[in-house]
Amino acid sequence: MSAAEVAVREFAELGEGPTWDAAADRLIWVDILSSRIHTYAPGSGRRTVMTAPQHVGAAKPRAGGGLVVNLRDGIGLYGPDGAFGWLHRDPVPGRRGNDAAVAPDGSLWAGTMRYDEAAGGGTLARFAADGTVAPQLTVAVSNGTGWSPDGSRMYYVDSPTRRVDVFDADGERISGRREFASVEAGAGFPDGLTVDAEGCVWVALWDGAQIRRYTPDGVLDRTIPLPVRRPTACAFGGRDLRDLYITTARVGLDSPHPLSGSLLVLPDAGQGVPQPAFAG
C-alpha cells in the first residue's frame, strides 16, 4: 500500500466525517468547529465550501438530493436547492452533534457530546425519515458508527473507552453490546471508522497518528502510519470505492504538522461498500 497523499490541502480545525456521495461522484466532509461543509470531486478536482448555521458534526447525502446534517441543536436538512429546515431540534446547553452514519435502512444514527466531554453527556439516537427519534445509548463522546456488509452487526466508538464495540443489529434495534477491539494506552483514542467489503473495520486513532484495520474477528491485521497526529475518521471513496479518504484535525495542537487539517487519501487501500443515502 502506498503512503498517504494529500487530496485537499486545508487548515481545518476539526475535520471529520468523510462520506462518499455516489450520486455526485464527490466526497463530503466537515470542519466541525468552523461550521463548514466541504465537498471534493476527485475526478475534476472541484471543491465547494458551505457554511452551516451552527457547529456541524456530520453531513450525509439525502436520497432525493441535498444533505442531512448533525448540528449543535439537532438534525437539519438541506434541500437540493440549498434551502434549510429542521428535521428535529433539541438544543441542550453545552452539547453539540458529533459523528453520524446512515444505516442500511436509510435511517440516520447521530451522536452527540458535551463540549467538555463529560461522561454521560453524549447520546446516540436513530432518526427516521419522518423525524421520529429512537434514543439508543448514553455515552461520553459519540464517534465512529458503521455496519457489517450484511447489516447484521453495528460497530460503535465511545472514544474515552478506548474501545470499538459491536452490537447485533436487527433493523431499528441493536443489542448484545460487547468489545470488538481495544486500543492500548499511549496509542491514541479510536475515533471515526468505516467497514470494508471483507467486513474489516478501519479506525482512525486520534493522537495516534495512524489508521488501524481489524478483521471481523477483532484481530489487528494492518497499521497505516500517518504524518499527522490527529486523524479523525476514514471512508472509502472514488468511483470504484478503493481509495481511503482520511480527515484530520489541528485543534489543540501547539505545533501542528503542516498537513494537519487537510484531507488525506490512501490510494487503492482496499474495497469499500456503497453507502446508503438518508431516506428523508
ChimeraX commands (.cxc) that place a marker at each C-alpha (Angstrom):
marker #1 position 0.00,0.00,0.00 radius 0.5
marker #1 position 1.28,3.45,-0.87 radius 0.5
marker #1 position 1.76,6.20,1.70 radius 0.5
marker #1 position -0.93,8.77,2.40 radius 0.5
marker #1 position -1.23,11.56,-0.14 radius 0.5
marker #1 position -2.85,14.97,0.08 radius 0.5
marker #1 position -6.29,15.08,-1.52 radius 0.5
marker #1 position -7.19,18.58,-0.33 radius 0.5
marker #1 position -4.72,20.92,1.35 radius 0.5
marker #1 position -6.75,22.60,4.08 radius 0.5
marker #1 position -6.37,24.03,7.57 radius 0.5
marker #1 position -9.50,22.59,9.15 radius 0.5
marker #1 position -9.71,22.99,12.91 radius 0.5
marker #1 position -11.57,19.72,13.30 radius 0.5
marker #1 position -12.01,17.90,10.01 radius 0.5
marker #1 position -14.43,14.99,10.33 radius 0.5
marker #1 position -16.95,12.67,8.74 radius 0.5
marker #1 position -15.71,11.80,5.22 radius 0.5
marker #1 position -18.60,10.35,3.19 radius 0.5
marker #1 position -18.67,9.30,-0.45 radius 0.5
marker #1 position -21.68,10.73,-2.30 radius 0.5
marker #1 position -22.02,8.27,-5.17 radius 0.5
marker #1 position -24.79,10.20,-6.91 radius 0.5
marker #1 position -22.49,13.20,-7.34 radius 0.5
marker #1 position -19.09,11.40,-7.52 radius 0.5
marker #1 position -17.76,13.50,-4.66 radius 0.5
marker #1 position -16.59,13.28,-1.09 radius 0.5
marker #1 position -18.41,15.23,1.63 radius 0.5
marker #1 position -16.64,16.16,4.85 radius 0.5
marker #1 position -16.97,18.76,7.59 radius 0.5
marker #1 position -14.90,21.11,9.72 radius 0.5
marker #1 position -16.92,20.92,12.93 radius 0.5
marker #1 position -15.65,23.97,14.78 radius 0.5
marker #1 position -15.57,26.21,11.71 radius 0.5
marker #1 position -19.16,25.22,10.85 radius 0.5
marker #1 position -18.12,24.34,7.29 radius 0.5
marker #1 position -19.27,21.60,4.94 radius 0.5
marker #1 position -16.71,20.71,2.27 radius 0.5
marker #1 position -17.09,18.71,-0.92 radius 0.5
marker #1 position -14.35,17.40,-3.18 radius 0.5
marker #1 position -14.75,15.68,-6.56 radius 0.5
marker #1 position -11.58,13.66,-7.26 radius 0.5
marker #1 position -12.35,13.32,-10.97 radius 0.5
marker #1 position -12.41,17.05,-11.67 radius 0.5
marker #1 position -10.69,18.44,-8.58 radius 0.5
marker #1 position -13.72,20.67,-7.98 radius 0.5
marker #1 position -14.25,21.81,-4.40 radius 0.5
marker #1 position -17.06,23.61,-2.63 radius 0.5
marker #1 position -17.31,25.03,0.89 radius 0.5
marker #1 position -20.61,25.91,2.56 radius 0.5
marker #1 position -21.07,27.49,5.98 radius 0.5
marker #1 position -23.58,25.78,8.26 radius 0.5
marker #1 position -25.69,27.77,10.77 radius 0.5
marker #1 position -24.00,26.02,13.73 radius 0.5
marker #1 position -21.15,23.68,14.56 radius 0.5
marker #1 position -21.69,20.70,12.27 radius 0.5
marker #1 position -20.67,17.20,13.35 radius 0.5
marker #1 position -21.59,15.35,10.16 radius 0.5
marker #1 position -23.17,15.84,6.73 radius 0.5
marker #1 position -24.62,12.97,4.68 radius 0.5
marker #1 position -26.35,12.86,1.28 radius 0.5
marker #1 position -30.13,12.56,1.10 radius 0.5
marker #1 position -31.83,10.15,-1.29 radius 0.5
marker #1 position -33.69,12.96,-3.04 radius 0.5
marker #1 position -30.75,15.34,-3.14 radius 0.5
marker #1 position -29.40,17.75,-0.56 radius 0.5
marker #1 position -27.88,16.91,2.82 radius 0.5
marker #1 position -28.84,15.82,6.31 radius 0.5
marker #1 position -26.61,17.48,8.93 radius 0.5
marker #1 position -25.91,16.79,12.61 radius 0.5
marker #1 position -25.75,20.27,14.13 radius 0.5
marker #1 position -25.26,21.69,17.61 radius 0.5
marker #1 position -29.00,21.85,18.29 radius 0.5
marker #1 position -30.27,18.85,16.36 radius 0.5
marker #1 position -30.73,17.37,12.90 radius 0.5
marker #1 position -31.12,19.72,9.94 radius 0.5
marker #1 position -31.98,19.19,6.29 radius 0.5
marker #1 position -30.72,20.98,3.20 radius 0.5
marker #1 position -32.84,20.57,0.10 radius 0.5
marker #1 position -31.41,20.19,-3.40 radius 0.5
marker #1 position -31.87,23.94,-3.79 radius 0.5
marker #1 position -29.92,24.68,-0.59 radius 0.5
marker #1 position -32.99,25.59,1.48 radius 0.5
marker #1 position -32.57,24.69,5.17 radius 0.5
marker #1 position -35.04,23.35,7.73 radius 0.5
marker #1 position -35.01,21.33,10.93 radius 0.5
marker #1 position -35.90,17.64,11.00 radius 0.5
marker #1 position -35.50,17.51,14.78 radius 0.5
marker #1 position -34.43,20.38,17.03 radius 0.5
marker #1 position -33.38,19.62,20.60 radius 0.5
marker #1 position -30.91,22.21,21.96 radius 0.5
marker #1 position -29.07,21.28,25.15 radius 0.5
marker #1 position -26.68,23.87,26.61 radius 0.5
marker #1 position -23.07,22.72,26.38 radius 0.5
marker #1 position -23.83,19.89,23.93 radius 0.5
marker #1 position -23.31,19.51,20.18 radius 0.5
marker #1 position -23.74,16.97,17.42 radius 0.5
marker #1 position -20.75,14.82,16.55 radius 0.5
marker #1 position -20.29,11.86,14.20 radius 0.5
marker #1 position -23.24,10.24,12.40 radius 0.5
marker #1 position -23.87,7.42,9.93 radius 0.5
marker #1 position -26.67,6.24,7.67 radius 0.5
marker #1 position -27.88,2.70,8.40 radius 0.5
marker #1 position -28.72,0.13,5.71 radius 0.5
marker #1 position -32.42,1.02,6.07 radius 0.5
marker #1 position -31.74,4.71,5.32 radius 0.5
marker #1 position -32.14,5.98,8.88 radius 0.5
marker #1 position -29.60,8.35,10.44 radius 0.5
marker #1 position -27.76,7.29,13.58 radius 0.5
marker #1 position -26.45,10.53,15.02 radius 0.5
marker #1 position -24.31,11.09,18.09 radius 0.5
marker #1 position -23.79,13.99,20.47 radius 0.5
marker #1 position -21.20,15.01,23.06 radius 0.5
marker #1 position -20.67,17.76,25.57 radius 0.5
marker #1 position -18.05,20.34,24.69 radius 0.5
marker #1 position -16.28,19.42,27.94 radius 0.5
marker #1 position -16.54,15.70,27.01 radius 0.5
marker #1 position -18.15,14.84,30.34 radius 0.5
marker #1 position -19.11,11.20,30.87 radius 0.5
marker #1 position -22.79,10.58,30.27 radius 0.5
marker #1 position -23.20,13.88,28.44 radius 0.5
marker #1 position -23.47,12.34,24.97 radius 0.5
marker #1 position -26.07,10.24,23.21 radius 0.5
marker #1 position -26.63,8.05,20.18 radius 0.5
marker #1 position -30.07,8.12,18.58 radius 0.5
marker #1 position -31.78,6.80,15.46 radius 0.5
marker #1 position -33.63,9.32,13.29 radius 0.5
marker #1 position -36.20,8.04,10.81 radius 0.5
marker #1 position -37.06,9.87,7.61 radius 0.5
marker #1 position -40.22,11.31,9.21 radius 0.5
marker #1 position -38.26,12.75,12.14 radius 0.5
marker #1 position -39.17,10.02,14.62 radius 0.5
marker #1 position -36.41,9.68,17.21 radius 0.5
marker #1 position -35.39,6.46,18.98 radius 0.5
marker #1 position -32.70,7.01,21.67 radius 0.5
marker #1 position -30.15,4.20,21.77 radius 0.5
marker #1 position -27.23,4.94,24.11 radius 0.5
marker #1 position -25.94,7.35,26.73 radius 0.5
marker #1 position -22.20,7.89,26.25 radius 0.5
marker #1 position -19.41,10.46,26.59 radius 0.5
marker #1 position -18.09,11.18,23.08 radius 0.5
marker #1 position -20.20,9.50,20.40 radius 0.5
marker #1 position -17.98,8.72,17.43 radius 0.5
marker #1 position -17.49,6.11,14.72 radius 0.5
marker #1 position -20.55,4.10,13.68 radius 0.5
marker #1 position -20.77,1.55,10.88 radius 0.5
marker #1 position -22.41,-1.70,9.77 radius 0.5
marker #1 position -21.09,-5.01,8.51 radius 0.5
marker #1 position -21.70,-5.64,4.80 radius 0.5
marker #1 position -24.71,-7.86,5.57 radius 0.5
marker #1 position -26.12,-5.38,8.09 radius 0.5
marker #1 position -26.14,-7.90,10.94 radius 0.5
marker #1 position -23.55,-6.06,13.04 radius 0.5
marker #1 position -23.14,-2.44,14.08 radius 0.5
marker #1 position -19.72,-1.16,15.18 radius 0.5
marker #1 position -19.54,1.82,17.51 radius 0.5
marker #1 position -16.98,4.01,19.30 radius 0.5
marker #1 position -17.39,5.98,22.52 radius 0.5
marker #1 position -13.88,7.43,22.31 radius 0.5
marker #1 position -12.86,7.73,26.00 radius 0.5
marker #1 position -13.44,3.98,26.48 radius 0.5
marker #1 position -10.57,3.27,24.03 radius 0.5
marker #1 position -12.80,0.55,22.56 radius 0.5
marker #1 position -14.59,-0.33,19.40 radius 0.5
marker #1 position -17.76,-2.14,20.44 radius 0.5
marker #1 position -20.02,-4.33,18.33 radius 0.5
marker #1 position -23.76,-4.90,18.55 radius 0.5
marker #1 position -26.15,-7.33,16.93 radius 0.5
marker #1 position -28.22,-5.21,14.54 radius 0.5
marker #1 position -31.81,-6.01,13.58 radius 0.5
marker #1 position -33.35,-3.17,11.60 radius 0.5
marker #1 position -34.28,-0.47,14.11 radius 0.5
marker #1 position -32.76,-2.26,17.12 radius 0.5
marker #1 position -29.29,-3.05,18.44 radius 0.5
marker #1 position -28.46,-5.50,21.23 radius 0.5
marker #1 position -25.70,-7.62,22.72 radius 0.5
marker #1 position -23.08,-4.89,23.16 radius 0.5
marker #1 position -19.60,-6.33,23.54 radius 0.5
marker #1 position -16.00,-5.33,23.00 radius 0.5
marker #1 position -14.74,-5.81,19.46 radius 0.5
marker #1 position -11.27,-4.28,19.79 radius 0.5
marker #1 position -9.41,-2.12,22.30 radius 0.5
marker #1 position -6.66,0.45,21.84 radius 0.5
marker #1 position -3.81,0.28,24.29 radius 0.5
marker #1 position -2.87,3.28,26.42 radius 0.5
marker #1 position -0.46,5.59,24.62 radius 0.5
marker #1 position -1.63,4.60,21.14 radius 0.5
marker #1 position -4.35,7.22,20.86 radius 0.5
marker #1 position -8.14,7.08,21.00 radius 0.5
marker #1 position -10.45,5.41,18.48 radius 0.5
marker #1 position -12.42,8.00,16.52 radius 0.5
marker #1 position -14.25,7.57,13.20 radius 0.5
marker #1 position -14.49,4.21,11.43 radius 0.5
marker #1 position -15.58,2.52,8.22 radius 0.5
marker #1 position -16.22,-1.10,7.23 radius 0.5
marker #1 position -14.88,-2.61,4.00 radius 0.5
marker #1 position -16.29,-5.27,1.67 radius 0.5
marker #1 position -14.45,-8.02,3.57 radius 0.5
marker #1 position -16.13,-6.94,6.81 radius 0.5
marker #1 position -12.92,-5.47,8.21 radius 0.5
marker #1 position -13.13,-2.35,10.36 radius 0.5
marker #1 position -10.85,0.62,9.69 radius 0.5
marker #1 position -10.44,3.03,12.62 radius 0.5
marker #1 position -8.73,6.43,12.85 radius 0.5
marker #1 position -6.71,6.91,16.03 radius 0.5
marker #1 position -6.87,10.45,17.44 radius 0.5
marker #1 position -3.49,11.30,18.96 radius 0.5
marker #1 position -2.24,8.03,17.49 radius 0.5
marker #1 position -1.08,9.23,14.04 radius 0.5
marker #1 position -2.39,6.08,12.38 radius 0.5
marker #1 position -5.26,4.12,10.87 radius 0.5
marker #1 position -5.86,0.56,12.02 radius 0.5
marker #1 position -7.67,-2.25,10.24 radius 0.5
marker #1 position -9.25,-5.06,12.24 radius 0.5
marker #1 position -10.57,-8.33,10.83 radius 0.5
marker #1 position -14.20,-9.33,11.51 radius 0.5
marker #1 position -12.85,-11.33,14.46 radius 0.5
marker #1 position -11.34,-8.20,16.02 radius 0.5
marker #1 position -7.73,-9.07,15.14 radius 0.5
marker #1 position -5.46,-6.17,14.22 radius 0.5
marker #1 position -4.05,-7.00,10.80 radius 0.5
marker #1 position -2.90,-3.67,9.40 radius 0.5
marker #1 position -1.50,-0.38,10.77 radius 0.5
marker #1 position -1.01,2.61,8.48 radius 0.5
marker #1 position 1.18,5.38,9.93 radius 0.5
marker #1 position 0.24,8.95,9.07 radius 0.5
marker #1 position 2.23,12.19,9.16 radius 0.5
marker #1 position -0.43,13.92,11.28 radius 0.5
marker #1 position -1.09,13.32,14.95 radius 0.5
marker #1 position -4.86,13.65,14.88 radius 0.5
marker #1 position -6.60,11.70,12.13 radius 0.5
marker #1 position -10.31,11.75,12.89 radius 0.5
marker #1 position -12.18,9.46,10.50 radius 0.5
marker #1 position -11.89,7.48,7.28 radius 0.5
marker #1 position -14.12,6.37,4.42 radius 0.5
marker #1 position -13.73,4.67,1.06 radius 0.5
marker #1 position -14.40,6.80,-1.98 radius 0.5
marker #1 position -13.78,7.20,-5.68 radius 0.5
marker #1 position -15.96,5.66,-8.35 radius 0.5
marker #1 position -14.71,2.15,-7.55 radius 0.5
marker #1 position -14.60,2.77,-3.76 radius 0.5
marker #1 position -10.96,1.73,-3.48 radius 0.5
marker #1 position -9.37,4.91,-2.13 radius 0.5
marker #1 position -9.44,5.54,1.62 radius 0.5
marker #1 position -10.03,9.20,2.48 radius 0.5
marker #1 position -8.93,10.46,5.91 radius 0.5
marker #1 position -9.98,13.64,7.68 radius 0.5
marker #1 position -7.60,15.29,10.15 radius 0.5
marker #1 position -7.56,17.97,12.84 radius 0.5
marker #1 position -5.23,20.65,14.14 radius 0.5
marker #1 position -7.31,21.82,17.10 radius 0.5
marker #1 position -5.44,21.76,20.42 radius 0.5
marker #1 position -2.00,21.24,18.89 radius 0.5
marker #1 position 0.73,23.74,19.76 radius 0.5
marker #1 position 2.81,22.83,16.73 radius 0.5
marker #1 position 0.57,21.05,14.21 radius 0.5
marker #1 position 2.10,19.26,11.26 radius 0.5
marker #1 position 1.73,21.29,8.03 radius 0.5
marker #1 position -0.82,18.73,6.80 radius 0.5
marker #1 position -2.92,18.77,9.98 radius 0.5
marker #1 position -6.43,19.79,8.96 radius 0.5
marker #1 position -6.03,18.51,5.40 radius 0.5
marker #1 position -7.96,15.73,3.68 radius 0.5
marker #1 position -5.61,12.80,3.03 radius 0.5
marker #1 position -6.05,9.75,0.82 radius 0.5
marker #1 position -4.58,6.25,0.70 radius 0.5
marker #1 position -4.93,5.19,-2.97 radius 0.5
marker #1 position -6.07,1.63,-3.64 radius 0.5
marker #1 position -6.26,0.81,0.08 radius 0.5
marker #1 position -8.98,-1.82,-0.19 radius 0.5
marker #1 position -12.57,-2.26,-1.34 radius 0.5
marker #1 position -15.30,-0.16,0.19 radius 0.5
marker #1 position -19.03,-0.83,0.37 radius 0.5
marker #1 position -21.62,1.52,-1.22 radius 0.5
marker #1 position -23.21,3.64,1.50 radius 0.5
marker #1 position -26.95,4.40,1.54 radius 0.5
marker #1 position -28.25,7.94,1.45 radius 0.5
marker #1 position -30.56,9.24,4.18 radius 0.5
marker #1 position -34.12,8.34,3.26 radius 0.5
marker #1 position -35.60,11.64,4.45 radius 0.5
marker link #1:1,2 radius 0.2
marker link #1:2,3 radius 0.2
marker link #1:3,4 radius 0.2
marker link #1:4,5 radius 0.2
marker link #1:5,6 radius 0.2
marker link #1:6,7 radius 0.2
marker link #1:7,8 radius 0.2
marker link #1:8,9 radius 0.2
marker link #1:9,10 radius 0.2
marker link #1:10,11 radius 0.2
marker link #1:11,12 radius 0.2
marker link #1:12,13 radius 0.2
marker link #1:13,14 radius 0.2
marker link #1:14,15 radius 0.2
marker link #1:15,16 radius 0.2
marker link #1:16,17 radius 0.2
marker link #1:17,18 radius 0.2
marker link #1:18,19 radius 0.2
marker link #1:19,20 radius 0.2
marker link #1:20,21 radius 0.2
marker link #1:21,22 radius 0.2
marker link #1:22,23 radius 0.2
marker link #1:23,24 radius 0.2
marker link #1:24,25 radius 0.2
marker link #1:25,26 radius 0.2
marker link #1:26,27 radius 0.2
marker link #1:27,28 radius 0.2
marker link #1:28,29 radius 0.2
marker link #1:29,30 radius 0.2
marker link #1:30,31 radius 0.2
marker link #1:31,32 radius 0.2
marker link #1:32,33 radius 0.2
marker link #1:33,34 radius 0.2
marker link #1:34,35 radius 0.2
marker link #1:35,36 radius 0.2
marker link #1:36,37 radius 0.2
marker link #1:37,38 radius 0.2
marker link #1:38,39 radius 0.2
marker link #1:39,40 radius 0.2
marker link #1:40,41 radius 0.2
marker link #1:41,42 radius 0.2
marker link #1:42,43 radius 0.2
marker link #1:43,44 radius 0.2
marker link #1:44,45 radius 0.2
marker link #1:45,46 radius 0.2
marker link #1:46,47 radius 0.2
marker link #1:47,48 radius 0.2
marker link #1:48,49 radius 0.2
marker link #1:49,50 radius 0.2
marker link #1:50,51 radius 0.2
marker link #1:51,52 radius 0.2
marker link #1:52,53 radius 0.2
marker link #1:53,54 radius 0.2
marker link #1:54,55 radius 0.2
marker link #1:55,56 radius 0.2
marker link #1:56,57 radius 0.2
marker link #1:57,58 radius 0.2
marker link #1:58,59 radius 0.2
marker link #1:59,60 radius 0.2
marker link #1:60,61 radius 0.2
marker link #1:61,62 radius 0.2
marker link #1:62,63 radius 0.2
marker link #1:63,64 radius 0.2
marker link #1:64,65 radius 0.2
marker link #1:65,66 radius 0.2
marker link #1:66,67 radius 0.2
marker link #1:67,68 radius 0.2
marker link #1:68,69 radius 0.2
marker link #1:69,70 radius 0.2
marker link #1:70,71 radius 0.2
marker link #1:71,72 radius 0.2
marker link #1:72,73 radius 0.2
marker link #1:73,74 radius 0.2
marker link #1:74,75 radius 0.2
marker link #1:75,76 radius 0.2
marker link #1:76,77 radius 0.2
marker link #1:77,78 radius 0.2
marker link #1:78,79 radius 0.2
marker link #1:79,80 radius 0.2
marker link #1:80,81 radius 0.2
marker link #1:81,82 radius 0.2
marker link #1:82,83 radius 0.2
marker link #1:83,84 radius 0.2
marker link #1:84,85 radius 0.2
marker link #1:85,86 radius 0.2
marker link #1:86,87 radius 0.2
marker link #1:87,88 radius 0.2
marker link #1:88,89 radius 0.2
marker link #1:89,90 radius 0.2
marker link #1:90,91 radius 0.2
marker link #1:91,92 radius 0.2
marker link #1:92,93 radius 0.2
marker link #1:93,94 radius 0.2
marker link #1:94,95 radius 0.2
marker link #1:95,96 radius 0.2
marker link #1:96,97 radius 0.2
marker link #1:97,98 radius 0.2
marker link #1:98,99 radius 0.2
marker link #1:99,100 radius 0.2
marker link #1:100,101 radius 0.2
marker link #1:101,102 radius 0.2
marker link #1:102,103 radius 0.2
marker link #1:103,104 radius 0.2
marker link #1:104,105 radius 0.2
marker link #1:105,106 radius 0.2
marker link #1:106,107 radius 0.2
marker link #1:107,108 radius 0.2
marker link #1:108,109 radius 0.2
marker link #1:109,110 radius 0.2
marker link #1:110,111 radius 0.2
marker link #1:111,112 radius 0.2
marker link #1:112,113 radius 0.2
marker link #1:113,114 radius 0.2
marker link #1:114,115 radius 0.2
marker link #1:115,116 radius 0.2
marker link #1:116,117 radius 0.2
marker link #1:117,118 radius 0.2
marker link #1:118,119 radius 0.2
marker link #1:119,120 radius 0.2
marker link #1:120,121 radius 0.2
marker link #1:121,122 radius 0.2
marker link #1:122,123 radius 0.2
marker link #1:123,124 radius 0.2
marker link #1:124,125 radius 0.2
marker link #1:125,126 radius 0.2
marker link #1:126,127 radius 0.2
marker link #1:127,128 radius 0.2
marker link #1:128,129 radius 0.2
marker link #1:129,130 radius 0.2
marker link #1:130,131 radius 0.2
marker link #1:131,132 radius 0.2
marker link #1:132,133 radius 0.2
marker link #1:133,134 radius 0.2
marker link #1:134,135 radius 0.2
marker link #1:135,136 radius 0.2
marker link #1:136,137 radius 0.2
marker link #1:137,138 radius 0.2
marker link #1:138,139 radius 0.2
marker link #1:139,140 radius 0.2
marker link #1:140,141 radius 0.2
marker link #1:141,142 radius 0.2
marker link #1:142,143 radius 0.2
marker link #1:143,144 radius 0.2
marker link #1:144,145 radius 0.2
marker link #1:145,146 radius 0.2
marker link #1:146,147 radius 0.2
marker link #1:147,148 radius 0.2
marker link #1:148,149 radius 0.2
marker link #1:149,150 radius 0.2
marker link #1:150,151 radius 0.2
marker link #1:151,152 radius 0.2
marker link #1:152,153 radius 0.2
marker link #1:153,154 radius 0.2
marker link #1:154,155 radius 0.2
marker link #1:155,156 radius 0.2
marker link #1:156,157 radius 0.2
marker link #1:157,158 radius 0.2
marker link #1:158,159 radius 0.2
marker link #1:159,160 radius 0.2
marker link #1:160,161 radius 0.2
marker link #1:161,162 radius 0.2
marker link #1:162,163 radius 0.2
marker link #1:163,164 radius 0.2
marker link #1:164,165 radius 0.2
marker link #1:165,166 radius 0.2
marker link #1:166,167 radius 0.2
marker link #1:167,168 radius 0.2
marker link #1:168,169 radius 0.2
marker link #1:169,170 radius 0.2
marker link #1:170,171 radius 0.2
marker link #1:171,172 radius 0.2
marker link #1:172,173 radius 0.2
marker link #1:173,174 radius 0.2
marker link #1:174,175 radius 0.2
marker link #1:175,176 radius 0.2
marker link #1:176,177 radius 0.2
marker link #1:177,178 radius 0.2
marker link #1:178,179 radius 0.2
marker link #1:179,180 radius 0.2
marker link #1:180,181 radius 0.2
marker link #1:181,182 radius 0.2
marker link #1:182,183 radius 0.2
marker link #1:183,184 radius 0.2
marker link #1:184,185 radius 0.2
marker link #1:185,186 radius 0.2
marker link #1:186,187 radius 0.2
marker link #1:187,188 radius 0.2
marker link #1:188,189 radius 0.2
marker link #1:189,190 radius 0.2
marker link #1:190,191 radius 0.2
marker link #1:191,192 radius 0.2
marker link #1:192,193 radius 0.2
marker link #1:193,194 radius 0.2
marker link #1:194,195 radius 0.2
marker link #1:195,196 radius 0.2
marker link #1:196,197 radius 0.2
marker link #1:197,198 radius 0.2
marker link #1:198,199 radius 0.2
marker link #1:199,200 radius 0.2
marker link #1:200,201 radius 0.2
marker link #1:201,202 radius 0.2
marker link #1:202,203 radius 0.2
marker link #1:203,204 radius 0.2
marker link #1:204,205 radius 0.2
marker link #1:205,206 radius 0.2
marker link #1:206,207 radius 0.2
marker link #1:207,208 radius 0.2
marker link #1:208,209 radius 0.2
marker link #1:209,210 radius 0.2
marker link #1:210,211 radius 0.2
marker link #1:211,212 radius 0.2
marker link #1:212,213 radius 0.2
marker link #1:213,214 radius 0.2
marker link #1:214,215 radius 0.2
marker link #1:215,216 radius 0.2
marker link #1:216,217 radius 0.2
marker link #1:217,218 radius 0.2
marker link #1:218,219 radius 0.2
marker link #1:219,220 radius 0.2
marker link #1:220,221 radius 0.2
marker link #1:221,222 radius 0.2
marker link #1:222,223 radius 0.2
marker link #1:223,224 radius 0.2
marker link #1:224,225 radius 0.2
marker link #1:225,226 radius 0.2
marker link #1:226,227 radius 0.2
marker link #1:227,228 radius 0.2
marker link #1:228,229 radius 0.2
marker link #1:229,230 radius 0.2
marker link #1:230,231 radius 0.2
marker link #1:231,232 radius 0.2
marker link #1:232,233 radius 0.2
marker link #1:233,234 radius 0.2
marker link #1:234,235 radius 0.2
marker link #1:235,236 radius 0.2
marker link #1:236,237 radius 0.2
marker link #1:237,238 radius 0.2
marker link #1:238,239 radius 0.2
marker link #1:239,240 radius 0.2
marker link #1:240,241 radius 0.2
marker link #1:241,242 radius 0.2
marker link #1:242,243 radius 0.2
marker link #1:243,244 radius 0.2
marker link #1:244,245 radius 0.2
marker link #1:245,246 radius 0.2
marker link #1:246,247 radius 0.2
marker link #1:247,248 radius 0.2
marker link #1:248,249 radius 0.2
marker link #1:249,250 radius 0.2
marker link #1:250,251 radius 0.2
marker link #1:251,252 radius 0.2
marker link #1:252,253 radius 0.2
marker link #1:253,254 radius 0.2
marker link #1:254,255 radius 0.2
marker link #1:255,256 radius 0.2
marker link #1:256,257 radius 0.2
marker link #1:257,258 radius 0.2
marker link #1:258,259 radius 0.2
marker link #1:259,260 radius 0.2
marker link #1:260,261 radius 0.2
marker link #1:261,262 radius 0.2
marker link #1:262,263 radius 0.2
marker link #1:263,264 radius 0.2
marker link #1:264,265 radius 0.2
marker link #1:265,266 radius 0.2
marker link #1:266,267 radius 0.2
marker link #1:267,268 radius 0.2
marker link #1:268,269 radius 0.2
marker link #1:269,270 radius 0.2
marker link #1:270,271 radius 0.2
marker link #1:271,272 radius 0.2
marker link #1:272,273 radius 0.2
marker link #1:273,274 radius 0.2
marker link #1:274,275 radius 0.2
marker link #1:275,276 radius 0.2
marker link #1:276,277 radius 0.2
marker link #1:277,278 radius 0.2
marker link #1:278,279 radius 0.2
marker link #1:279,280 radius 0.2
view
